[in-house]
Amino acid sequence: MEKKTNYEIWSFKTLAELIRNAIQRHGERPFLGVKKNGEYTWMTYSEFDIKMRKLRALFKQDGLKKGDRVAIIASNSPEFALTAYAAYGLGAVTVPMYEVQKIQDWEFIFADALPTLAVVANESIREKIEGLHCPSLQKIYCIHTADAKNPQRLEALIEAQQNMLDLDPEVSEDDLADIIYTSGTTGRPRGVELTHKNVVVNSRITVAPFEIDETDRTLSFLPWAHAFGKTVELHIFPAIGASIGLVESNRTIAQNLLEVNPTILISVPKIFNKIYDTVHLKADAKPVSRVLFQRSEDIARKSLERKLSPFERIQHTVFDKIIATKVRGAFGNALRFCISGGASLSREVASFFKGFGVIIYEGYGMTEHSPVLAVNTPEFMRIGSVGRPLDGVRVDILRDSDDYTDDKSGEIVITSPCVMRAYHNAPEATSATLDEQGRLHTGDMGYLDDDGFLWITGRVKEQYKLENGKYVVPTALEEKINNSTIIGISVVFGSGKPCNVALINPTPEFVEKFRAEHHLENVPNDELCDNEELRAIFAKELKTICADFRGYEKPQKFALVLDEFSIHNGLLTPALKIKRREIEKRFAGTIASLY
């Protein structure tokens, strides 16, 4: 059966209407899957409807009204979805946050957004929120409690609710739907105001080029507190009547993939990089498997570039059965394609998976655009680019100076109905990002090629000049360095300096393997960083990876950092992007010593 996306029959204009339409059209189909007692159980759209309307009635009893804010601090769950859609139906505004966020971020967001209600994951978070000064906050609901039978648990309150409430007909597409706070890579979070129209239009134009229908399903592990996961999973999948299986935790993604068997996977490069690294490390374990895998990878790559010879076709068939099927099998046995966003996916990784039959369509977006701007599609795909701009999205490349690394790149500027209304309570930041024409200045650098594909070349604010006047875009260099199977994160520095240097954070798997092979299990990280044999491995790796860099771009020295870069220690945002300023501040002495 040929799949067809049913976006063309969407008549809804608000997110509240989106879920009502989904329930009316797909009532008995599975919507949300949760693993309980060792297996996935599914809530249908009709079952979701009853719970959602009960929760909406409960919110109404609490005095929630149009324009009020509802804070959500929770990982993806049925309760997260119920809260969001119950709130939308009253014209309330959701303010999603991460469970792993620092309390200082919560404090700022609560003071800025002034929520009336909060739905939080557990009692520990509840206690922290109760300690914040937020006069507007009237009630806090808990999803999980120490006692599963606690009558104040959100699930129990919904079950006990007798009334059900339909959506408020006064909710319009121009009303505010979400205030999503950016991760704050360079400072305090900013609240991005998105209307129902922003998000609904973005959902429609994002899914339009793909063949998706109600029989599709995904495994959800992208946080719905982030615009990417929220739009592409929480809104697009119900809009087409498809199913969402919820991951147990980030540690169980591999197992849950096999249990849910997604037909479509929405992910960030980190997941693909992890599988890529794991496959290569396993192949390198034995000389025979290493040779076979390298030959298989070589044949797969050639199949993308040219027509194979008769002997190569035979090899390709054999390797597909004994090797490629295992690579595909890591995603389950039903996968049709993947969509990657949130960060840049390297050409090497994308080509590797495509050669083994796993198609990844890379896209590009930002919270301020609800969020998707461009995406590769089955009809138009160019590996390395982020695809063509979506229908109705105009991209201009603004070059207001010659301060760029090449003669094609400029700032990416967007005109579109998906552009945010404003930054919440931040008029100066808004005017700096939205110009008088209503165009969104993304802060990203890139160019459009002759066929209309968009290529990202870095961040305007992150590029810098070396002492010799040469411009460097560190993100582009880091992306290539991070392709290494033994390097997890790299950070390049050099502003105003004679040359570039790099901090290298190896993958935990490689460090563990190195320790075991050299009997160094008890050596502290700070001592292991100076191990000559370990440093020699990374010196060789950097030399190989950076061979194609321009001379002035190549890091001349590096330092190993074996301690984890994480959200908890403040070096990564909740969206797993590096906090460059914080890293530079934390390792100022180490960076200075490299010069």
N, C-alpha and C positions, 0 to 999 in steps of 0.2 A: 504494500500500500504506500502510495506516495504521500509523504508528509507535507502539510501545508500550514503555514502560520496563519492563525485566525485573527491577526491584528486588524485586518481591514474591516471587520464587523464591529470593532470596538466603538461603542457610542458613548461610553462614560467619559466624564470630564474631571471627576474627583477620585481620590483614592478610596473614599467611602463607597462610591458607586462602583469602583473596580471590584471590590470584594463582593458586593451585592450581586453584580453581574456574574461573577465566578460561581457563587453559590446557586444562583438560579439555573445556570447552564450545566454545572458539573456536580450537583449536590451529593451524589452517592460515590463519586470518585475519591480516591485517597488524596489528601492534601499534605498533612504533616506526619512524618514517621519518627518515632522515638524508640530507642532500644531499651526494652524492659525485660528483665529476667532472661537475658541471653538472646533475645530476638526482637526484630523491629515490629512494632504495632503501629497501625495507621489511623489517624483521625480523618474522617471524611469532611468534605466541604460543609455538608449539612450539620454534622456534629460541631464543627467549628462555629457555624452560624449561631447555634443555640448558646454556646458559651460566650461568644462575642457579644450578643445582644443582652445577655444577662450582665456581663461586666459593664457594658455601656449603661445599663440601668443603675448599677451600683455606683458608677462614676457620677451619674446624674443626681443620685441621692446625696452624694458627697458635695454637691454644689458645683461640679465642674461645668463650665459653660464655654460658649464659643470664644476662641482667642486665648483661653487659659492654657498654661503649659503643663505637660505631663512628662516628668523625668523618668527615664528607663535606664537602670544600671544592671545589665544582665547579659549573659551570653545568649546565643540563639536558642530559642525554646518556643513551644506553643504559647506560653504566657507572654513572651515578648510580642509575638504576632497578634495575639488577642488584645493586648494593651494598645498597640499601635492602631489597629483597625477600629477598636471600640472608641478610642479618642477621636480619630478622624470623623467618625459618624456624628460626633457632637460639635464638630468644628474646632476641637482643641488641637494643640500643637505639640508634637512629640519632641523631646530633647534626649536623644539616645547617647549613652556613655558606655565606656568599657569597664568591666569588672577589675581589670588590671591597672586602671589609671591611678595616678597618685592622688592622694586626698587633697593636695593643693589645687589640682585641676578641677576636682569636683567642687571645691569651695568657690573657685572663680566662676565656674559655670552656673552654680546655683544662685550666686549673687547677681550674675549677669542676666540669666533667663527668668529668674523668679518663678519657679514652678509652683503650682498649687498642690499637685499630687506627685508622688514618686512610687515607682514599682522597682524593687531591688531584688537581687538574686538570693540573698541570705541575711541572716540575723546579724552577722558581723558587719556587713555593709550598712545595714539599717542603723546599728549603733553609731557608726562613723557619721552617717548623714544627720542623725539626731543631734550630733555635736556641732554641726555647722550652724552659723547664724543665717537663717533664711526665714524671715517673718512671713513670707507668702505661703510657705509650705504648711498645709493643713493635715495631710495624712500620708502615711508610708505603708505600702503593702509589701509583703514578703512572699517570694515565690517558693523558697525552700525554708523550712524551719527544722530545728533539732528534732522535734516530735512531728513525725509525718502525719499524725492525726490531729495536729493543732487546728482548732476551728478558725484561727486567724490566718492560716495559710491561704494564699490567694485562690488556689484550686478549690478549697473547702468553701470559701466565701462565694465563689461563683456557683458552686453546686447548691448552696443554700438559698441563693437568690431566687425569688419567685417570679419577679417581673422580667420582661424582656423589652428592649427598646430599639426601634428602627432608627435609621439615620435621620438627622435633622435636614429637612429639605432646603433650608436656608444656606447650607454650606455650598460655596461656589468655587470655581476653579481658580479664582484670584485670591482666595483666602490662603493664609499661611498654613502649611502642612507640617513642616519640620524646621527646627533650628539644629543644624548638625555642626558641631564644633570641630574645626580642623585639628590635626594632631599636634601642631605647634612645634615644627622642626627648628624654628628659629626664634621662638618666643612664646608668649601666651597664646592659648587657643583663640580662634575667632569664630563666632557663631554665624554660620551661613544660613540665611533665610531662604527657604525654598517653598514656593507655592504648590498647590495641587497641580496646576497647569504645568509648571516646570517639570515635575516628576512624571506625570502621566504622559506628556508629550515625549519625554526622554525614553520612557519605557517603550512607547510605540515605535519610535524611529530606530531604537536599538535592536528590537527583535524583528523588525520588518524584513531584513535581508535573509533571515534564516528560516529553514523549514523545521518548525517546531509545532507540536500539538499536544493535546491532553494526555497522550500516552507516554510522554517524556517524563523523566525524573532526574533529579540531581542529588548529590550529597553536599549538604551545606556545612562549610567550615569557615567561610569568610564572615567576619563579624557584621551583624546588621547595624551596629553602631557606626559603621563606615558607609559612606554613600554608595560605594560600588556594590557591596553585598546587599545593601538594603534595596536598591533599585532593581538590580539584575536578578536577585533571588526572591526577596520578599514581595516584590510587586509584579515583576514580569511573569514568574511561574504561575501564580494564581490567575493572572490576567488571561493566560491561555489554558487554565485548568490542569496544569501539570502538577507533579508531586515533588515534595522536598523531604528527603531524609536528613535528619539532624545528626551530625557527628557527635560521638560521646565526648571526645576531647581531642586536642591536637596530637596526643600520643597514639590515638587509635585510628587515625585517618586511613592507614594502609589496610587495616582489618575491616573497617566500615565500608570502604570502597568495594570490597568483595561481597559484603552482605547486602548493600543497597543496590549494587550493579547499576550505577548511573548511566543514562544514555547521553547526558550532557554534563560537563563539569565546568564550573566557574571557579577560577583559581587565580592566584598570584604567582609570579615566577619562582618564589621560594619553594613551592611544592614541586614544581617541575625540576628545578635545580637539585632538590633533595633526591628525587627518584633517579635523575641523571647520574648524580654522584654515587648513589648506592649501587646502581647497575654496573658502573665502571669499576668500583672498588671490588665488587664480587667477581667480575671478569678478570681482574688483575691478580686474584688470589692464587691461581695456578697458571703455569706457562702455557699449557694446552688451551685452556679456556680463554686466556688472553689473546692468543693467536687467532683462534676461531672468531672471537668477538670482534677483533680489529678488522678481520676480513669481511665479516658480516656488515659491520658499520661502513666499511669502504664501498661495498657493493650497494648498500642502501643509499649512500650519498650519491653515487654515480647514477642510480636510477632516477634521481631528481634532476640531474643535469643533462642527461642524454639517453638515447636508446641503447639498451644493453645488448651485447653480443649474445649469440645463442648459448655459449658456454657460461657467460655471466648470468643469463636468465635462469639456467639450471641451478647455479649456485644460489641465486637469489631465492628461488623456490625452496631449496633445502634449508637455507639459513632462516627463511621466514618461519618454517615449521619448528625448527629446534631452538631458535633464539628470539626472533621478533614476536612470536606468540607469547613468550614469557614477559617481554616488555609491555605488550598490550594487556596481558593478564593482570598486571599490577593495578590496572584501573577497573577491574571487573571484567565481565564478558559481554557487555552490551554497549560500550561507549561508541558514540558516533562522532563527537567532536568536543573540543575544549575551547573555552574563551579565557584569555589571560589579560589581566589589567592590574592597575595599582602601581606598577613599576615596569621598567624596561625588561623584556625577555630577549636574551641574546640570540643572535642568528644561529650560533652553533647548537644551542639546546633545541630551538624550534626545528631546525633542519634534521637533527638527530631523531626527534620523535616522529616527524613527518616521514622520514625514511623507513621507520619501523611501523608505520600505519596509524599513528596517533596524530590527528590533525589539531593544531592549536591555532586559533584565530586571535592574534594579538590586537588589543585595542588601546585607547588612550582617553583619559578623562580627568576631571577634577571635581571636587565637591561643589565648587561654585557653578558647575554646569549640570548638576543633578544626576549623574556626573559624566556620562559617556559623550565623547566628542567625535571620535572616529573609530573604525574597527575594520579589520580584514574580514572578508566574507567568502562564502563558497564561490561567488561569481568573480569577485575582485580580491585577489590575495597577492601580496608581495612580502615575502619573509624579510624581516629587518625593519620594515615600515610599520606604522600603526594603522594602516589601512586608509581608506578614503573617508573624508568627513561624512557624517550622517546626513540624511535627507533634511534639508532646511537649515543646516549648520553651515555658515559661511566662515571660511578661514582666510584671514589676511596675514601676510608676513611683514611685520613692521621693522624697517631698518632706519632708525633715527640717528644712527652714527655708523662708523666703520669699525666699531669695537667688537668685532666678532671673529671667530676662529676661521671662517671661510667666507666666500663671497656669495653664498646662497642663503645662509641662515639669518634669521631675524626673530623678533619676538612674535609668538603665535597670538593673534588677536581674533576673538570670536564674536560673531553676531548670530543670535539664535533665540527662540522662545524658551529655551531651557536655562538661560542665564539667570542666576540668583537675583532676588529682589534687592538685597543689601547684606552687609555685615551687621549683625545685631548690635545696636548701641555703639557703632563705630563709624561715624560719618566720614572721618578723615581717611580711614582705611578703605571705605567704600569708594570715595572719590578718586583714590589712588589706583583702584582696580577697575572700576567702571567709568569709562569716559563719558563725555557729554552726549555722544551718540548711542550710549547704552552698550557699547562694545566691552567685552571682557578681556582684559589684558592678563594673560595666563601666567606670565613670568617664565614660561618655558621657551626655549629656543628651538627652531626647526625650520624646515622648508617643504614646499610642495614640489614633487617632481613633475615631469611633463605629462604623466598619466594621471595626475591628481592624487597620488599617494602622499601621505604626510610622514615626514621623518623627523624624529626628535633628536636634537643634538646636545641638549643640556639645559641648565637653569641659568637665566640671565644673571641673577644675583650671586650665583656660585662660581661663575667664571672669574678668573683673575689674571693679572699680568705677572710674569716673572720679572726678575731684575733687568733682563735684556729686552723687555718690552713685548715679548711674545705672549699671546693669549692662550690660556689653558682652561678647558672645561673638565673639571675633575670627575664628574659623574660618568662621562663617556669612557674615561680611562678605567675607572673603578668597575664599570660593567664588564669590560673585557677581562680584567684581572680576576673578577669573581667567577668567571667561567671555569677556572681551575677546579678540579675535583677535590683539591686539598685546601683551598682557600674559601672560608665562609664569607668574610667581610673584609674589604680593603678600604682605606680612606687615604686619599692623596692630598698633600699640602704643598704650597710653594709660593703663595702670594707675596710678591716683593722680594723673593729670595733668588739666589743664583740658579737653583735647580729644584725639581720636584723630589719629594721624599714620600714614603708610604708607611702607614701602620697596617700590618697584616694580622688578621685574626683567623687562624687556621680552623678547619672543621674539627669538631670534637672527636669524630670518628678517626680522623687521621692521627690526632694527638694521642688518643688512646692506643691505637695500633703501634705508634712509634714508641710509646712508653713500654708496652708489653715486649716488643721485639728487642729493646735495649735494656730491659730490666730497670726501668727508671720510674716505677710506679709511685715511689715515695718522695720523688724530687719535687720541691715546690715549683709552682709555675714561673715565679720570677727568676729562678735559677735555670729552669729548662729553656727559657727564652734565649739564654746565652750559649746553649749547647751548640758547639761548632758544627757537628754533623747535621743537626736539625736546621741550622741556619744555612748550611750549604745546600740542602734540599730546596729551600725556598728561594735562595739566590738563583739557583738553576731554573726553577719554575718561573720566577719573574723575568729572567732573561729571555726565556722561550716565549712567554706570553706577550712581552713588550717588544718583540722583534719588529713588529710592523708599526710601532709608534714612531712619530717624528722624534728626532734626536732630543729636542728640548723637552718633549713630553715624558720621556722615560725616567722613572724614579731612579735617582742615583744611589740612594741608600734606603734602607728599610729597617723597621723594628718589629719584632714579633710581640703580639699581645695575646696571651693564652687565656686570660680571664674572659668570661662570657660577656658579649654585648647583648644586653637585654632591656626589656621595658622596665623591669624592677630597679635596675641600677641607673636608669635615666639616660642610657645611651641610644635606645631605640624608642620610636614613638609606638603607640598602640597599633598603628598600621604597619609596624616593623620597618620603618624607614629610619636611616641613621640621623641622629641629632648632631650635625656637623660641628656646630658651635660648642656644644657640651663636650664632645670628644676632643676637640682642639683644646678646650680649657682643662679637661681632666688629664690629658697627656702632654701638656705644654712643655714640661721638662724633658720628656722623651723626644718630642719633636725637635726641640732646641738642640739636644745632644747630637742629632743627626747632621747638624750643620757645623 
